[in-house]
């Protein structure tokens, strides 16, 4: 059974870079045709897709976040990571990692505050 677990700081200061890691078990992030995503949900808003890294390392980002977002991976650790730069309080959200289709981490709260 595929399991995903997000980890990273729960508090980030404005203008800094938010960094989160998703550790995957029960599957390999290099499994052919698999895709691995990051999404977030801000208070009072719907789920927002941020970007994806595919089994071969290709990345695709939401146009609205593309200039600030980077997704990378460490295949030796079966992990993939999110970096979001120049954060503001509007980036406060619960951040999720996921595998298409239907596998989600439990989410991790990130608050952007001085």
One Martini backbone bead per residue (centre of mass of N, CA, C, O) as a GRO file, in nm:
protein
  114
    1UNK     BB    1   0.096   0.036   0.023
    2UNK     BB    2   0.065   0.363  -0.025
    3UNK     BB    3   0.282   0.608   0.133
    4UNK     BB    4   0.267   0.949   0.264
    5UNK     BB    5   0.512   1.199   0.400
    6UNK     BB    6   0.531   1.497   0.545
    7UNK     BB    7   0.804   1.743   0.579
    8UNK     BB    8   0.872   2.026   0.795
    9UNK     BB    9   0.831   2.336   0.856
   10UNK     BB   10   0.571   2.527   1.028
   11UNK     BB   11   0.763   2.789   1.010
   12UNK     BB   12   0.774   3.093   0.812
   13UNK     BB   13   0.924   3.360   0.685
   14UNK     BB   14   0.908   3.622   0.521
   15UNK     BB   15   1.089   3.571   0.207
   16UNK     BB   16   1.128   3.289   0.233
   17UNK     BB   17   1.187   2.937   0.207
   18UNK     BB   18   0.991   2.671   0.137
   19UNK     BB   19   1.044   2.333   0.278
   20UNK     BB   20   0.953   2.008   0.150
   21UNK     BB   21   0.896   1.657   0.227
   22UNK     BB   22   0.838   1.338   0.059
   23UNK     BB   23   0.773   1.020   0.185
   24UNK     BB   24   0.793   0.700   0.031
   25UNK     BB   25   0.583   0.407   0.049
   26UNK     BB   26   0.509   0.116  -0.149
   27UNK     BB   27   0.681   0.279  -0.364
   28UNK     BB   28   0.816   0.421  -0.660
   29UNK     BB   29   0.914   0.724  -0.811
   30UNK     BB   30   1.008   0.538  -1.080
   31UNK     BB   31   0.759   0.439  -1.169
   32UNK     BB   32   0.608   0.386  -1.440
   33UNK     BB   33   0.400   0.674  -1.489
   34UNK     BB   34   0.443   0.818  -1.241
   35UNK     BB   35   0.298   1.071  -1.017
   36UNK     BB   36   0.405   1.371  -0.824
   37UNK     BB   37   0.255   1.585  -0.583
   38UNK     BB   38   0.154   1.925  -0.508
   39UNK     BB   39  -0.054   2.072  -0.250
   40UNK     BB   40  -0.304   2.319  -0.132
   41UNK     BB   41  -0.474   2.464   0.169
   42UNK     BB   42  -0.642   2.734   0.245
   43UNK     BB   43  -0.815   2.928   0.426
   44UNK     BB   44  -1.127   2.914   0.265
   45UNK     BB   45  -1.010   2.722   0.044
   46UNK     BB   46  -0.920   2.544  -0.204
   47UNK     BB   47  -0.760   2.325  -0.381
   48UNK     BB   48  -0.408   2.358  -0.481
   49UNK     BB   49  -0.220   2.313  -0.747
   50UNK     BB   50   0.143   2.317  -0.799
   51UNK     BB   51   0.279   2.025  -0.883
   52UNK     BB   52   0.504   1.798  -1.076
   53UNK     BB   53   0.663   1.471  -1.072
   54UNK     BB   54   0.797   1.235  -1.258
   55UNK     BB   55   0.947   0.929  -1.308
   56UNK     BB   56   1.172   1.099  -1.502
   57UNK     BB   57   1.182   1.416  -1.374
   58UNK     BB   58   0.960   1.573  -1.464
   59UNK     BB   59   0.821   1.912  -1.471
   60UNK     BB   60   0.520   2.078  -1.336
   61UNK     BB   61   0.344   2.395  -1.319
   62UNK     BB   62   0.178   2.634  -1.194
   63UNK     BB   63   0.143   2.936  -1.335
   64UNK     BB   64   0.103   3.102  -1.058
   65UNK     BB   65   0.388   2.947  -0.929
   66UNK     BB   66   0.639   2.903  -1.115
   67UNK     BB   67   0.843   3.136  -1.015
   68UNK     BB   68   0.851   2.985  -0.699
   69UNK     BB   69   0.879   2.681  -0.800
   70UNK     BB   70   1.022   2.361  -0.677
   71UNK     BB   71   1.082   2.025  -0.795
   72UNK     BB   72   1.226   1.737  -0.642
   73UNK     BB   73   1.463   1.451  -0.610
   74UNK     BB   74   1.536   1.132  -0.422
   75UNK     BB   75   1.584   0.813  -0.515
   76UNK     BB   76   1.748   0.691  -0.270
   77UNK     BB   77   1.492   0.791  -0.068
   78UNK     BB   78   1.210   0.823  -0.188
   79UNK     BB   79   1.193   1.143  -0.262
   80UNK     BB   80   1.012   1.457  -0.256
   81UNK     BB   81   1.027   1.817  -0.329
   82UNK     BB   82   0.957   2.149  -0.195
   83UNK     BB   83   0.989   2.486  -0.329
   84UNK     BB   84   0.907   2.816  -0.188
   85UNK     BB   85   0.944   3.136  -0.266
   86UNK     BB   86   0.875   3.430  -0.136
   87UNK     BB   87   0.700   3.434   0.109
   88UNK     BB   88   0.370   3.476   0.238
   89UNK     BB   89   0.086   3.472   0.421
   90UNK     BB   90  -0.068   3.345   0.165
   91UNK     BB   91   0.102   3.060   0.208
   92UNK     BB   92  -0.081   2.970   0.411
   93UNK     BB   93  -0.103   2.610   0.473
   94UNK     BB   94  -0.192   2.298   0.364
   95UNK     BB   95   0.036   2.046   0.275
   96UNK     BB   96   0.047   1.819  -0.008
   97UNK     BB   97   0.108   1.492  -0.099
   98UNK     BB   98   0.097   1.295  -0.415
   99UNK     BB   99  -0.055   1.024  -0.595
  100UNK     BB  100  -0.138   0.918  -0.896
  101UNK     BB  101  -0.444   0.797  -0.781
  102UNK     BB  102  -0.545   0.863  -0.440
  103UNK     BB  103  -0.273   0.949  -0.294
  104UNK     BB  104  -0.218   1.072   0.043
  105UNK     BB  105  -0.123   1.275   0.260
  106UNK     BB  106  -0.197   1.434   0.567
  107UNK     BB  107  -0.045   1.683   0.603
  108UNK     BB  108   0.098   2.023   0.644
  109UNK     BB  109   0.148   2.289   0.840
  110UNK     BB  110   0.195   2.628   0.712
  111UNK     BB  111   0.337   2.924   0.848
  112UNK     BB  112   0.340   3.273   0.771
  113UNK     BB  113   0.563   3.450   0.993
  114UNK     BB  114   0.755   3.667   1.188
   0.00000   0.00000   0.00000
